[in-house]
Amino acid sequence: MGRLLDPTGAGERPTSLGPVQVGAVVLQRGRARVDHGALHGRSEIEAGLQVRDGPPSGERAVLVWVAFRGGAFHGVGASVIFVDRDRKAVFRAPAQQANQMAAAARGDVGVAGLTDSELATLRAFLQSCEPVLWDSAPPTFKAALTRKRG
């Protein structure tokens, strides 16, 4: 499992936006993993695929931008994408992704598009890969990632 602050030791690093750093996590098939390529529109799951508009098809995945500042998680933004390997296409909204990354850097927590299962996967991943950042996160951050739908 990669870490957001020291992901792989292979030279990958989160992007710094002044005093805020942003890392990327991909949620797919009930698993979460660090993928800083997503910060630049080059996630591993999108490799070799063309960005397409239109009705999405394929497998659902979520790109999540996690911001941290001063030793604590600060914000999170998520964007759903669909990967269609048969059509060699990825259906995503680049403008929405940029807006979600900026919102996370500002300290917003945007997880409305995540299913309860995806939210639980993200929460467990953040708690296990960066426990100090999780423990230091504001209560509003933690509450947003533990919400339950009624």
N, C-alpha and C positions, 0 to 999 in steps of 0.2 A: 504494500500500500504506500503510495507516495504521500509526501507531506506538502502542505501548502507553502511553508517557509523554506524547506529544503527538499524539494520534490524527489529528485532521482540521483543527485550527485553528478548528473551528466551535463551540467551547465545550464539547465533550465531554471529559470527564476521567475517569480511573479513580477508583474509590471508595477512600477512605482509611480504614483500620481501625487507627488509631493509627500506629505507626511502619511499618506494612505497607500497601502499596497493592495493590489487586487490579484487574486489567483483564480484559476478556473477548475471547475469540477464537472465531469460528465456523468449524468445518471442514465443508465441504460440496462435493461433486463434485470432490474432489481439490484444493481450494483452501482457503486460510485467509485470514481478514480480521478486523480489529478490529471489535467491535460492543459498545460499552459499554452499550447498551440491555439486553443480556442480563443485566447485573448486577441489573436491576430487573424481570426477567421480561418484558421488552419488546424482544426481539431483532427485527431487521428481518425475518428469515424467519418469525417468528411473527405479524407484523402482520396484523390482520384475521381471525385464526383463533381458534377456541375450543379451550380445553384440554379434552381428553377422556380418560377412563379406558378400559380394555378392551384387547383385543388391538391392538397398533399396526399401522398400515398407512401406506403412503406412502414418501417418500424419507427415508433415514437422514441425519442431520446430528449433529454433536457440538458442544455448548457447552462451552467450556474456560475455566476461571478461572485466571489466571496471577497469582501474587503475587510482588511484588518488595520488597526491603528493603535499605537500605544500599547501593544501587548494584549489586545482584545479584538474579537470579531466586532466589526463595525457596521456592515451592511451586506445585503445579498440581493441579487437580481437573477431571475431565471427566464429562459426563453425556450419554448418547445420547438423542436425541429423534427422532421421526418426524413429518414434515410431509406432510399429505394435502390438497393444494389442492382436489381434486375434492370432498372432504367438508368443506372449510373447517375442518379440524381439525388440531391438533397434539397428539401423544401424548407426554407428559413426566411426570416425577415431581418436583413442586416441592420436596417435603421432601428428596429425594435431592440435588437441585440446591443447596439451601441448605447441606446437609451437606458437599458437595464444595467449595463456595466457602469455608466455614469451615476445612476441612481444608487447603486451599491456603494460606490466611492463616496457619495454624499451621506451615507449612513441610512438610507432607506432599506426596508426589508420587503422585497417584492416576490412573494411566493404564491400568489393567488392562482396561478396556472398549474401548480403542482398537484398531483393526486395525493391522497393521504399516504399511500405507499411510498411515493417518491419523496415526500416530505420526511417520512420516518427514516428512509435510507439516507437522505442528506444529513439529518440531525445526527444519526448514529455515526456517520462518517466523520463529521466535524468534531464530535465528541471524542472519537478514538484517534484521529490523526493529529489533532492539535488540542489536547485537553486543557492546556494552560490558557489558550485563547478562548476556549469555550467557557471555562470557569470564570474568566474575567469579563465575559460579554455582558452587556447591559440586560436587565430583566426583560425589556421589550423585545430584544433580539431573540432571546431564548423562548419567550412566549409565542412569538410569531412562528417559530419552527416546531412548536408543540401543539399548535391549534388542532382542534378536532372539528370535523363537519357534523352538523346536527341533522 
